[in-house]
Amino acid sequence: MSLEEALARNTAALEALTATLKAGGAKADKTAKPAAAPAAAPAPAATATAATEAPTEAPKPASTATPKQVADALVEVVTKLSRERGVALLAQFGVQQAAKLKPEQMADFVAACKAALTQGAAPAAAGSDLL
């Protein structure tokens, strides 16, 4: 495969990912709102507990992340590292697609992607079936 063909395939995959995210992001927002309301009450207690345990554990990421932030983080991992690394990150959260992440998992997933990017690896082709 020539470089031009690879770039064309990656561009098409990124466009498909963006379209999928836009379509899936609206669905995720509708289902996340009812689930987020009951979870919001226990969050302050959990934050207070996490604050007292901060010296022994790594700091927790922000409590929420949007589907777009998740997609952007995954696309960056896939394009800068490898598709396999993206698949491995998704597997750590028990899913095969980013759209299947629960709202409460999204911030941790974005943080895991950022951590993977700081470690680095060799580039590889993008996979549109991950979103």
CORSULFEN-V759294 format. One record per residue. RES is the residue in one small letter. PSI is psi in radians with two decimals (* if undefined). D_LAST is the distance of its C-alpha to the last C-alpha in whole Angstrom. Layout:
RES;PSI;D_LAST
RES;PSI;D_LAST
This chain:
m;2.31;24
s;2.88;26
l;-0.70;24
e;-0.74;24
e;-0.73;22
a;-0.75;20
l;-0.71;19
a;-0.73;19
r;-0.74;16
n;-0.71;14
t;-0.79;15
a;-0.70;14
a;-0.73;10
l;-0.67;10
e;-0.70;12
a;-0.69;9
l;-0.75;6
t;-0.78;9
a;-0.72;10
t;-0.73;7
l;-0.74;7
k;-0.71;11
a;-0.77;11
g;-0.51;9
g;-0.67;11
a;-0.68;14
k;-0.74;14
a;-0.65;13
d;-0.69;16
k;-0.70;18
t;-0.42;17
a;-0.54;17
k;-0.83;21
p;-0.67;23
a;-0.54;21
a;-0.54;22
a;-0.88;25
p;-0.58;27
a;-0.35;25
a;-0.55;26
a;-0.81;30
p;-0.31;30
a;-0.74;28
p;-0.67;31
a;-0.73;33
a;-0.65;30
t;-0.71;30
a;-0.71;33
t;-0.77;33
a;-0.61;31
a;-0.63;33
t;-0.43;36
e;0.05;34
a;-0.67;33
p;-0.47;35
t;-0.32;34
e;2.77;30
a;2.57;28
p;2.50;27
k;2.54;24
p;3.04;22
a;2.60;22
s;-0.38;21
t;2.70;18
a;2.59;15
t;2.78;14
p;-0.57;10
k;-0.72;11
q;-0.68;12
v;-0.84;9
a;-0.76;7
d;-0.74;10
a;-0.76;11
l;-0.76;8
v;-0.71;9
e;-0.73;12
v;-0.80;13
v;-0.71;11
t;-0.63;14
k;-0.50;16
l;-1.53;16
s;2.78;15
r;-0.69;12
e;-0.66;14
r;-0.68;14
g;-0.76;10
v;-0.73;10
a;-0.70;14
l;-0.76;12
l;-0.71;10
a;-0.57;13
q;-0.44;15
f;0.15;14
g;0.42;14
v;2.85;10
q;-0.20;8
q;2.52;5
a;-0.57;5
a;-0.32;6
k;-0.11;8
l;2.45;10
k;2.65;13
p;-0.64;15
e;-0.21;17
q;-0.31;15
m;-0.79;13
a;-0.71;16
d;-0.64;16
f;-0.78;13
v;-0.73;14
a;-0.69;17
a;-0.66;16
c;-0.77;14
k;-0.70;17
a;-0.72;19
a;-0.67;18
l;-0.56;18
t;-0.45;22
q;-0.62;23
g;2.82;21
a;-3.06;21
a;2.55;21
p;2.71;19
a;3.09;17
a;2.61;15
a;2.69;11
g;2.05;9
s;-0.25;6
d;0.03;6
l;-0.36;4
l;*;0
